[in-house]
Amino acid sequence: MIDFDYARASDIPDAIRQIAADPNAKLIAGGTNLVDLMKYEVVNPTRLIDITHLPLNTIEETASGGLRIGALMPNSDLAYHPLIEKRYPLVSSAILAGASQQLRNMASTGGNLMQRTRCFYFYDIATPCNKRVPGSGCSAINGINRINAILGTSESCIATHPSDLCIALAALDATVHVAGPAGERVIAFTDFHRLPGDTPQIDTNLAPDEIIVAIELPPRGFPENYSYLKIRDRLSYAFALVSVAAAMEIERGRIRDVRIALGGVAHKPWRKVEAEAALRGEAPERKAFTRAAGILLQDAKGYTHNVFKIELARRAIERTLTQAANGTPQMQAIKKIR
């Protein structure tokens, strides 16, 4: 473990002042990802700024009928909150599909958004990695890339986004409220995370001197027809090879509205509004779901060991949309795919 200084933020302005004053500092709440990165010496912050005492751990109803979730709300508390379970069960299901109960107890909602992308070589400091050392190369492209991305990749990086919660938030059109020296601003969830391009070391559009204060869910939560399906190598405590968040509204036997987001396949939660547009007005049946899957995956590119993900993703999309349409969401307590 490296040497570092420790400080506690007294309030939100103090946290902003401290993070703005030290470009090598990191904010820490649950620390479920950051501490691992420090142990592997992937990141070496000079200072940790403890924000766990800030008043950001509540859920409030908004004037528009949505919910505002404090950035420090623990994942477990969020998953089992009555308003989330009733109005946004897709969020609850996605959280319960991820990590372990102990990690969910510690992990914060805001911290979940800031998880670093997933790749064996990113965590191995003995190998070249453009995310760790820009310009050093991507070892995964010609290496062991079974878990890596098939969408939105670049010559610089094929890492994947690790979060389950973020896939559901992307599907639901959530927004991220952030604060910095210039004040507060709101970022659409689909714009919060970045594709790698030629700057894979930058995972999000959060400025270095900003902090997440809340995530806002819109009024519509699709509580009747939804599902979150996660395909992984083992049934407990494993990252997704492919995951799908699907939510829809069915009226008179036709799809009135629909949302689809994919995890485990790109550097960020993957969503294409063209696929959703193709489903609106259609009968909720396999032929339409297959067409939507084709649109979502039309630019997919496999590498040596992960070509199988393309077909796996297609089948997962069709299955998840079927589950959502039938009102039979994937049960996270029972891992067997329905």
Beta strands, then each sheet from edge to edge (+ up, - down):
strand 1: 5-8
strand 2: 25-28
strand 3: 47-50
strand 4: 59-61
strand 5: 67-70
strand 6: 175-180
strand 7: 183-188
strand 8: 211-217
strand 9: 225-231
strand 10: 242-251
strand 11: 254-263
sheet 1: 1+ 3+ 2+
sheet 2: 4+ 5- 8+ 6- 7+
sheet 3: 9+ 10- 11+
end
